Amino acid sequence: MEALPSTQNKAIHIVEKQMPVDQLIMIMYNSPSENTYKHFKMVNSHIKNGIVQVGQVVLLSPADAQECTIEEAEFLKVAKAVDLTLLKLSNSEKQLLVNRYEFFSNIASYNGLLLGVSNTAWKAHTVQVKSILKEIERTYVASYNSSGNLHNRNFFTQRKIQFARLNAALSRFSQPALGGKLVSGDIRSNLGLSSKSIIHQWSKQGGNITTIPNFHKNYAAVAEMSRNLKRVGHLGIVLTGGDAVANIQKACTVSDSATCNKAKYTETGKAGASVIGGIGGGMVATWATCTLVFGVPTGGTSAFWCAVVAGSAGGYAGGKYGGEFGGFLGEELYMSKGVK
Amino acid sequence: MQDLSLLTETLMFLGFTGGAGIFIWIGIVLYLKSKWLPLLEDILDNGVRFYTLNVFFAGQGVLQYGTVFLSSFHAKRFGMYEKRDKVPKHIQRQFVFAFCWFMVSVTLFGAAIVLHRTYVL
């Protein structure tokens, strides 16, 4: 898995399981030599106590590498920044990061907006699942409070629609699994919504009914995923921002001050314009596709997907061309200022 | 030091103006999201909460409602022709303004990119 474009001939790997560093080297390299062990440990000196942790990033240099290169030194800064962020994550969050890392590393090369869009899509997904769960609970409670049973026609009709919506939401392609009982398929049995058992518990409880017993666990699963996504998204942004900073630092370390100053202008221009272009491109593409061309009605699954797909495509194009344009502007500005 | 050509100066003007415009528009979207968007969802979309889910969708909402207020054809297409009259005029004007602001900014920034790709690359 490669995350930073500046590390050609090398690969960045994200650790999926806690293990001794020697074991990781044995897995990653085919019969590693003594030098390979030494070099790996020198390059990855952020690893503490000889143990690699879930979510940590390590740099895999060629097996025959002897000296520490500039890229390797730069990588160490990124690895330390990742380690600092990892300290704030729980074990389940780190695991989620590992599962989603390939996706992060692919889009990190383009711009932060796509990351924002995907994270936003996941967040919207969790919000929508939560609102359907609430509707289901309301339907059960309202039916019981008004008619004292869960087998009237109105109840069955509403429940069928809500189960279908929840099933469609949980089956969405590329959305994170929410965990717990929230899986697509037979929603009624997955959520454990046995009418007989629910009525039995309610009749024991007596009085005015407001919730389904144990249903709150589903909200907790959604809330946890929502929190995880937010924090993992922040880590992805750290990795993305690291790209521009690493390019500037590299230019300032290897080259003379003129190249370093130039890199500051071009890289900043590139990063800024790619984000602006990404936002503009994403919004225009979504508006043109979903509002003008297809006239997609608000709030449904079609609107959600239309916005995500068109927004991602437009955001990618805007970010790419905007980045090129921003790099050019930065260079022109640098030359006109005569900064040496 | 090097003098800028007319083309570069034009590109800079278009790029910086358009870019700043898009940046300011995000602020306008945040304001509308917190102030009027929930009300418009209640009136025009029967209370379905979609555009207020997050900033990305809020941006879409501002453009969608801006289109509905500007164009009778699209208002009819989305079944909002009669409903839009229930929205106070001053709110309609804010959404139309945000729509126009975004379109002008994106056009300037887009024109800069097109000119750059045509004459520079």
Interface residues (C-beta under 8 A of the other chain):
Chain A: G116 V117 T120 K123 A124 V127 Q128 S131 G272 A273 I276 G277 I279 G280 G282 M283 V284 T286 W287 C290 T291 L292 G295 P297 T298 G299 A303 F304 A307 G311 Y321 G322 E324 F325 G326 F328 L329 E332 L333 M335 S336 K337 G338
Chain B: M1 Q2 D3 L4 T8 L11 M12 G15 G18 G19 I22 F23 I26 E41 D45 V48 R49 F50 Y51 L53 N54 V55 F56 F57 G59 Q60 L63 Q64 T67 H74 R77 F78 F102 S105 V106 F109 G110 A112 I113 H116 R117 V120 L121
